[in-house]
Amino acid sequence: MSKRDGKERMREVRALVMEWDAIGVADFPEAADEYDCMIGPLYGHLQRGADARFLCDWIARERVDHFGLSPDLGADRALADALVAWWTARSSRR
């Protein structure tokens, strides 16, 4: 994978995480990097074959432990499912 491809994939993961937008900052351009702490780990988990259940658990822990928010398993599961669907679609294009 080229450096350009890697950056594009990270942008795509960022877009999915911004749609999840647990802290409500997606409409503020100055906060576009607020979830960047999640992008690398999520991408790494996907590369290692994580399924939606694992990702949902990881996202839920981040929501509570890192961001200090209340649980929202529905939203976290939706993000996990979107990430797996994106990864599967990306992988089939190779």
N, C-alpha and C positions, 0 to 999 in steps of 0.2 A: 504494500500500500504506500502510495506517495504521501509526502507531507501535506500536499494540497487535499488529497482524499481524506486524510486524517482530520484535518481542520473542518472539512465539510461535514464529516460524520459527527464531530463534536458540536457543530452548529445545529445539526438536526436533533441531536439529543437535547441540547439547550432549548430548542423550540418546544419539544415535548414537555420538558420540565416547566417551562414558562406557561404552558397551557394549564398545567397542574396548579401552579401559582398558589401554594399553600398560605403565603403571607400577604397576598394581594398587592403585588408590586408590578405586575405585568404592564400596566398602563403608564409606568414611569420610566422613561428611557434611561435616566440616571441610575436606575436600580437593575439594569439589564444583567449585571453580573452577580446578583444576589444569590443565585442557586449554583454558581460555578463550582462550589465545593462538592456538589453531588455528581457533576458530569463525568469526571474522570473515573470515580469509583463505579458508577452505573455502567459506563462503557466497559470497564474491566470485567465487571460481573457478567455482562453479556458475552464478552469474548471467551470467558471461561465456561459458558453454557448454562448460566443461571436461568431458572424458569420463573414464571410470573409469581409463583408463591414466594420464592426466595426474595425476589425483587420487592414484592409488596411488604414483606417483613422488614427488609432493609430500609425502604422508604418510610415506613411507619415509625421505625426507630429514629430516623433522622428528623422527622416531623416533631416528635416529642422531645428527644434528647438534645438535638442541635438547635432547632428553632423554638422550642419551648411551647409548642402548640398542643391542643387537645387532639386525640386520635380522630381520624376520619378514614376508616378502612375502605369505604367506597371510593373516595377520591384516590387513595393510594393504590388500590387495586386497578383502577382505571389507568393510572400512569404506568403501572407494571405491565398491564396488558398491552398498552400502546407501545411501550418499549420493546416488548417481545415481538409484536407484530411488525414493528419497524425493522428490528434486527433480522427477522425471518425474511422479510421482503428484500432487505439489503443483501443478505447472504445468497438469495436465489439469483441475484443479478450478476454474480461473479462468473 
